[in-house]
Amino acid sequence: MSTLAIQGCQWGDEGKGKITDYCASKADVVVRSQGGNNAGHSIVHQGQRYALRLLPSGIFNPRVVNVLSDGVVINPWGLLEEIDGVKKAGVTSFQLLISNRAQIVMPYDVDLDHARELALGNAKIGTTGRGIGPTYEDMASRTGIRMGDLLEPHYLKERLHEVLFIKNKELEAFGAKTYEEDELYAKLLALVPLLGDYIQDTSSFLSKCLGEKKKILFEGAQGAMLDIIHGTYPYVTSSSPLSNAIPFYCGIPVNSVENTLGIVKAYTTRVGAGPFPSEILDVDKAHIIREKGHEYGTVTKRPRRIGWIDCAELRYVKSLTGVHDVALMLLDVLGDLDEIKICNGYVLDGVSIDTMPSTVEAVGRLEAKYLSLPSWKGDISSVKRYEDLPPEAKNYIATIENLTGFHIVMVSVGPDKEETIIRKEVF
Ligand code: IMP
């Protein structure tokens, strides 16, 4: 396969970073297609762990071209900090391209994110506070500033004048501080010597790479259930993390993604508010999994909510994306439990259903139907071959495959690269 997309199949934080890191070592080009610095994953480089939010996973490999494509929303000041971190790690010859069509997360977008959450009170989304929603709103309401605008100072000035008039009105409505045009313009212009050389037409760059059969990895951010349309709306992010959306966000043909690797955690987690049908409400049991799995947000450090794997949710994601090959992550975490549950359907108002209701009110009323399997009660982190897993672990994997139609091609049994069982290479 010369192109592969990584697809988070739950509510994000499925462990995409580890698999992305593994695949990125084989890629010529690594692409982020959506989201912004609300995402976060860590990359191990020369034995040290680095937290990346925006920079693609190939950044430590000088051979790889890293692309922030048209659909990404970029906080340029955050990006500069990340670039600084990479340089401090001794990597000076990285290759980075930033789309001239990518939206800039403006300082007022971050303020508006906070102001909206505050105004929503108990109904708040629990965003990462990175200004992601307001920036995608700017895109849709045609009041955004894009990376390419930085390269045309006269146009940038006009544009800022037009949009700041509207943005300041919105900020005033929330009682938030407003922005002074000249100051903000100077702040933007100061980015040009620092980022200007990276900015270009990434859509035509990617088309050229596709024509040359370069190996392209589309790394995922967030998860399918946070999709702006098909997720648990409105408790979602403001873009589409579905692999279906990659061609749109990157400006390439619809058939450019040859294969998708779904990433599924052996249990489910969610950060932020919103319904979660298979959530484990037993605080002590959830605590065991949270601590063993280090389930705290990479960006916000918030404790993640914990639930059982939900095969009804996964079937929904399969129907949305067509994903077939899957990496099952963090399986080792379940080894300390006596019993493992699998959600395999829902009851809504006394009636069994197997579809995802469109309102969060209804999703919140779903009662999960469970099967129960025994755990393997032991440490599996040193297992290298699928055949050598304990029978209970193989049974757990086979049951998920049967209930979802997925083929589990990789099983992660520990955080290190070596702690991965590979049943089939997909890239
Ligand atoms: P936003 O993307 O910051 O607007 O946040 C909207 C929702 O998406 C919140 O529930 C966040 O916790 C969630 N979210 C955004 N990015 C991630 C991620 O990378 N992992 C998990 N959840 C995320």
Boltz pocket constraint, residues with backbone or C-beta under 6 A from the ligand:
constraints:
  - pocket:
      binder: B
      contacts: [[A, 11], [A, 12], [A, 13], [A, 38], [A, 39], [A, 40], [A, 125], [A, 126], [A, 127], [A, 128], [A, 129], [A, 130], [A, 131], [A, 132], [A, 133], [A, 221], [A, 222], [A, 223], [A, 226], [A, 235], [A, 236], [A, 237], [A, 238], [A, 271], [A, 272], [A, 273]]
      max_distance: 6.0
